């Protein structure tokens, strides 16, 4: 690859900073890094490749001469600025959900549908974090047995709410430990420390949240399975940065737990951690600060009617890395 001028939109946020670290860690060919953020952050210095790089204000003219944009900003900022970057010749990999379901925007997990980057028109979307973490183990099993239906419960870390979520959980945990009142809990609707919140996003008419619908809508697009059925419940839990998911999968063809372990052991981006006799299974503490999705608790679905091919598994993955920044950088590598 020839060296690129790379801009990061939202460079001062937790995902933007992780993107910077990953560009360096993965030796992406950066000729010049252009960190972009709001006007109030302009002038700040961020470390990159042994030097300090100055943050610039995110505005249309900031994209002049940029080859690749990694988007780590909110929907409104992405909608306003990324088309401007495309007009100036850049290719954008966007982590917001502003463009994910647009028909002319690829939605990509490189281990699943890398070929979809070939038809982009300037913007490629990065999927939702829970979608990435959940689909990575589902996809190789689908290739063997044909997935029909998913029943998913997600246990999502505070990092899913960005830096405000991380700092708020830390503050609440300190208050609880000191026996002090927690007080205002923004960005969460309720206290998260010593609690769980069974809502992420707003509710629709069926009682499902926007976060829960992403698993179905994004999963259908990524896997090219327009009839995939998904029932998802998303829960915010007091964990810093790794999401966990319990997934029951119904397949067209029979597949045993042992066969599923063999398939997953060969799958890219997966580590099988499934030894109940020795208390080995995926956990957030072990999956943070790395890129593999740990998969375990692989077992037969005891509730499945006779003749139904159904398995259950549990997986964990780092929301900031593979659930966001790493997947985006991997897409940029495909370019």
For each residue, the residues with C-beta under 8 A, 3 or more apart:
1: 4 29 333
2: 29
3: 29 30 31
4: 1 28 29 30 31 67 68
5: 30 31 32 34 65 66 67 68
6: 23 28 30 32 33 34 66 67 68 69 70 332
7: 33 34 35 36 62 63 66 68 69 70 85 90
8: 11 16 19 20 33 34 35 36 69 70 72
9: 16 36 58 69 70 71 72 73 77 78 81 82 85
10: 13 15 16 36 37 58 71 72 73 74 77
11: 8 16 17 19 20 35 36 37 46 55 72
12: 16 17 35 37 41 44 46 55
13: 10 16 17 37 72 73 162 163
14: 17 18 159 162 163 166 320
15: 10 18 19 72 95 162 320 324 325
16: 8 9 10 11 12 13 19 20 35 37 70 72 73
17: 11 12 13 14 20 21 46
18: 14 15 21 22 320 321 324 325 326
19: 8 11 15 16 22 23 70 72 325 328 329
20: 8 11 16 17 23 24 33 35 46 48
21: 17 18 24 25 325
22: 18 19 25 26 28 321 325 326 329
23: 6 19 20 26 28 30 33 48 329
24: 20 21 27 28 48 49
25: 21 22
26: 22 23 329 333
27: 24
28: 4 6 22 23 24 329 332 333
29: 1 2 3 4
30: 3 4 5 6 23 33 49
31: 3 4 5
32: 5 6
33: 6 7 8 20 23 30 48 49 53
34: 5 6 7 8 56 62 66
35: 7 8 11 12 16 20 46 48 53 54 55 56
36: 7 8 9 10 11 55 56 57 58 62
37: 10 11 12 13 16 41 42 44 55 56 57 58
38: 41 42 57 58
39: 42 57
40:
41: 12 37 38 44 55
42: 37 38 39 55 56 57
43: 54 55
44: 12 37 41 54 55
45: 52 53 54 55
46: 11 12 17 20 35 52 53 55
47: 50 51 52 53
48: 20 23 24 33 35 51 52 53
49: 24 30 33
50: 47
51: 47 48
52: 45 46 47 48
53: 33 35 45 46 47 48
54: 35 43 44 45
55: 11 12 35 36 37 41 42 43 44 45 46
56: 34 35 36 37 42 62
57: 36 37 38 39 42 62
58: 9 10 36 37 38 62 73 77 81
59: 62 81
60: 63 81 84 85 88
61: 64
62: 7 34 36 56 57 58 59 66
63: 7 60 66 69 81 84 85 88 90
64: 61 88
65: 5 88
66: 5 6 7 34 62 63 69 85 88 89 90
67: 4 5 6 89 90 91
68: 4 5 6 7 90 91 92 93 332 335
69: 6 7 8 9 63 66 82 85 90 91 92 93 94
70: 6 7 8 9 16 19 92 93 95 328 329 332
71: 9 10 78 82 92 93 94 95 96 126 328
72: 8 9 10 11 13 15 16 19 95 324 325 328
73: 9 10 13 16 58 77 78 81 96
74: 10 77 78 96
75: 78 79 96 97 98
76: 79 80 98
77: 9 10 58 73 74 80 81 96
78: 9 71 73 74 75 81 82 94 96 98 99
79: 75 76 82 83 96 98 99
80: 76 77 84
81: 9 58 59 60 63 73 77 78 84 85
82: 9 69 71 78 79 85 86 92 94 98 99 123
83: 79 86 87 122 123
84: 60 63 80 81 87 88
85: 7 9 60 63 66 69 81 82 88 90 92 122
86: 82 83 89 90 91 92 121 122 123
87: 83 84
88: 60 63 64 65 66 84 85
89: 66 67 86
90: 7 63 66 67 68 69 85 86 122
91: 67 68 69 86 120 122 123 124 335
92: 68 69 70 71 82 85 86 122 123 124
93: 68 69 70 71 124 125 126 328 331 332
94: 69 71 78 82 98 99 123 124 125 126
95: 15 70 71 72 126 324 325 328
96: 71 73 74 75 77 78 79 99
97: 75 100 125 128 214
98: 75 76 78 79 82 94
99: 78 79 82 94 96 102 105 123 125
100: 97 105 107 125 127 128 214 218 221
101: 107 217 218 221
102: 99 105 125
103:
104: 121
105: 99 100 102 120 121 123 124 125
106: 113 116 117 119 120 124 125
107: 100 101 116 124 125 127 218 221 222
108: 112 113 114 116 117 124 125 126 127 222 327 331 334
109: 112 113 127 131 132 135 136 139 222 327
110: 114 327 330 331 333 334
111: 114 136 139 267 268 269
112: 108 109 135 136 139 222 223
113: 106 108 109 116 222 223 224
114: 108 110 111 117 334
115: 118
116: 106 107 108 113 119 120
117: 106 108 114 120 124 331 334 335
118: 115
119: 106 116
120: 91 105 106 116 117 123 124
121: 86 104 105
122: 83 85 86 90 91 92
123: 82 83 86 91 92 94 99 105 120
124: 91 92 93 94 105 106 107 108 117 120 331
125: 93 94 97 99 100 102 105 106 107 108
126: 71 93 94 95 108 324 327 328 331
127: 100 107 108 109 131 132 135 214 218 222 327
128: 97 100 131 132 211 214 215 218
129: 132 133 156 160 243 319 323 324
130: 133 134 154 156 160 211 214 215 234 243 245 323
131: 109 127 128 134 135 214 215 218 219 222
132: 109 127 128 129 135 136 317 322 323 327
133: 129 130 136 243 245 293 315 316 317 319 322 323
134: 130 131 137 138 150 152 154 215 219 245 247 315
135: 109 112 127 131 132 138 139 219 222 223
136: 109 111 112 132 133 139 267 269 270 293 315 317 322
137: 134 140 141 247 264 267 270 293 295 313 315
138: 134 135 141 142 147 150 219 247 249
139: 109 111 112 135 136 142 143 223 267
140: 137 143 144 263 264 266 267 270
141: 137 138 144 145 147 249 251 255 260 263 264 311
142: 138 139 145 146 147 223 225 251
143: 139 140
144: 140 141 253 255 259 263
145: 141 142 251 252 253 254 255 309
146: 142 251 252 253
147: 138 141 142 150 223 225 228 249 250 251 252
148: 228 229 250 251 252
149: 228 229 230 231 249 250
150: 134 138 147 215 219 228 229 230 231 232 247 248 249 250
151: 230 231 232 247 248
152: 134 215 230 231 232 233 245 246 247 248
153: 232 233 234 235 245 246
154: 130 134 211 215 232 233 234 235 243 244 245
155: 196 235 237 239 243 244 245 246
156: 129 130 160 200 211 234 235 236 237 243 319
157: 160 237 239 240 241 242 243 284 319
158: 161 165 166 168 169 192 236 238 239 240 241
159: 14 162 165 166 240 241 319 320
160: 129 130 156 157 165 200 236 243 319
161: 158 164 165 166 168 187 188 236
162: 13 14 15 159 165 166 187
163: 13 14 166 167
164: 161 167 168 186 187
165: 158 159 160 161 162 168 169 187 188
166: 14 158 159 161 162 163 169 170 240 241
167: 163 164 170 171
168: 158 161 164 165 171 172 185 186 187 188 192
169: 158 165 166 172 173 192 193 238 240
170: 166 167 173 174
171: 167 168 174 175
172: 168 169 175 176 182 185 191 192 193 238
173: 169 170 176 177 193 238
174: 170 171 177 178
175: 171 172 178 180 181 182 183 193
176: 172 173 179 180 182 193 194
177: 173 174
178: 174 175
179: 176
180: 175 176
181: 175
182: 172 175 176 185 191 193
183: 175
184:
185: 168 172 182 188 189 190 191 192
186: 164 168
187: 161 162 164 165 168
188: 161 165 168 185 191 192 197 236
189: 185 197 199
190: 185 195 197
191: 172 182 185 188 194 195
192: 158 168 169 172 185 188 195 196 197 236 237 238
193: 169 172 173 175 176 182 238
194: 176 191 238
195: 190 191 192 238
196: 155 192 235 236 237 238
197: 188 189 190 192 200 235 236
198: 233 234 235 236
199: 189 203 209 234 236
200: 156 160 197 209 210 211 212 234 235 236
201: 209 210 211 212 234
202: 209 210
203: 199 207 208 209
204: 207 208 209 210 213
205:
206:
207: 203 204
208: 203 204 212 213 232
209: 199 200 201 202 203 204 212 213 234
210: 200 201 202 204 213 214
211: 128 130 154 156 200 201 214 234
212: 200 201 208 209 215 232 233 234
213: 204 208 209 210 216 217 232
214: 97 100 127 128 130 131 210 211 217 218
215: 128 130 131 134 150 152 154 212 218 219 230 232
216: 213 219 220 228 229 230 232
217: 101 213 214 220 221
218: 100 101 107 127 128 131 214 215 221 222
219: 131 134 135 138 150 215 216 222 223 225 228 230
220: 216 217 223 224 225 226 227 228
221: 100 101 107 217 218 224
222: 107 108 109 112 113 127 131 135 218 219
223: 112 113 135 139 142 147 219 220 228
224: 113 220 221
225: 142 147 219 220 228
226: 220
227: 220
228: 147 148 149 150 216 219 220 223 225
229: 148 149 150 216
230: 149 150 151 152 215 216 219
231: 149 150 151 152
232: 150 151 152 153 154 208 212 213 215 216
233: 152 153 154 198 212
234: 130 153 154 156 198 199 200 201 209 211 212
235: 153 154 155 156 196 197 198 200
236: 156 158 160 161 188 192 196 197 198 199 200
237: 155 156 157 192 196 244
238: 158 169 172 173 192 193 194 195 196
239: 155 157 158 242 244 284
240: 157 158 159 166 169 284 288
241: 157 158 159 166 284 288 289 318 319 320
242: 157 239 284 285 287 288 316 317 318 319
243: 129 130 133 154 155 156 157 160 284 316 317 319 323
244: 154 155 237 239 282 283 284 314 315 316
245: 130 133 134 152 153 154 155 314 315 316
246: 152 153 155 297 312 313 314
247: 134 137 138 150 151 152 312 313 314 315
248: 150 151 152 301 310 311 312
249: 138 141 147 149 150 310 311 312 313
250: 147 148 149 150 301 304 308 309 310
251: 141 142 145 146 147 148 254 255 309 310 311
252: 145 146 147 148 309
253: 144 145 146 309
254: 145 251 309
255: 141 144 145 251 259 260 263 309 311
256: 259 260 300
257: 260 261 298 299 300 311
258: 261 262
259: 144 255 256 262 263
260: 141 255 256 257 263 264 298 311 313
261: 257 258 264 265 272 274 298
262: 258 259 265 266
263: 140 141 144 255 259 260 266 267
264: 137 140 141 260 261 267 270 272 295 298
265: 261 262 270 272
266: 140 262 263
267: 111 136 137 139 140 263 264 270
268: 111
269: 111 136 291 292 293 322
270: 136 137 140 264 265 267 292 293 294 295
271: 292 293 294 295
272: 261 264 265 294 295 296 298
273: 280 281 282 286 294 295 296
274: 261 280 281 295 296 297 298
275: 278 279 280 281 296
276: 279 280 281 297
277:
278: 275
279: 275 276
280: 273 274 275 276 296
281: 273 274 275 276 296 297 314
282: 244 273 286 287 294 295 296 297 314 315 316
283: 244 286 287 294 316
284: 157 239 240 241 242 243 244 287 288 316
285: 242 288
286: 273 282 283 294 316
287: 242 282 283 284 290 292 293 294 316 317 318
288: 240 241 242 284 285 318
289: 241 318 321
290: 287 318 321
291: 269 318 321 322 326
292: 269 270 271 287 317 322
293: 133 136 137 269 270 271 287 315 316 317 322
294: 270 271 272 273 282 283 286 287 315 316 317
295: 137 264 270 271 272 273 274 282 298 313 314 315
296: 272 273 274 275 280 281 282 313 314 315
297: 246 274 276 281 282 312 313 314
298: 257 260 261 264 272 274 295 311 312 313
299: 257 311 312 313
300: 256 257 304 310 311 312
301: 248 250 304 308 310 311 312
302:
303: 310
304: 250 300 301 308 309 310
305: 308
306:
307:
308: 250 301 304 305
309: 145 250 251 252 253 254 255 304
310: 248 249 250 251 300 301 303 304
311: 141 248 249 251 255 257 260 298 299 300 301
312: 246 247 248 249 297 298 299 300 301
313: 137 246 247 249 260 295 296 297 298 299
314: 244 245 246 247 281 282 295 296 297
315: 133 134 136 137 244 245 247 282 293 294 295 296
316: 133 242 243 244 245 282 283 284 286 287 293 294
317: 132 133 136 242 243 287 292 293 294 321 322 323
318: 241 242 287 288 289 290 291 321 322 323 326
319: 129 133 156 157 159 160 241 242 243 323 324
320: 14 15 18 159 241 323 324 325
321: 18 22 289 290 291 317 318 324 325 326
322: 132 133 136 269 291 292 293 317 318 326 327
323: 129 130 132 133 243 317 318 319 320 327
324: 15 18 72 95 126 129 319 320 321 327 328
325: 15 18 19 21 22 72 95 320 321 328 329
326: 18 22 291 318 321 322 329 330
327: 108 109 110 126 127 132 322 323 324 330 331
328: 19 70 71 72 93 95 126 324 325 331 332
329: 19 22 23 26 28 70 325 326 332 333
330: 110 326 327 333 334
331: 93 108 110 117 124 126 327 328 334 335
332: 6 28 68 70 93 328 329 335
333: 1 26 28 110 329 330
334: 108 110 114 117 330 331
335: 68 91 117 331 332
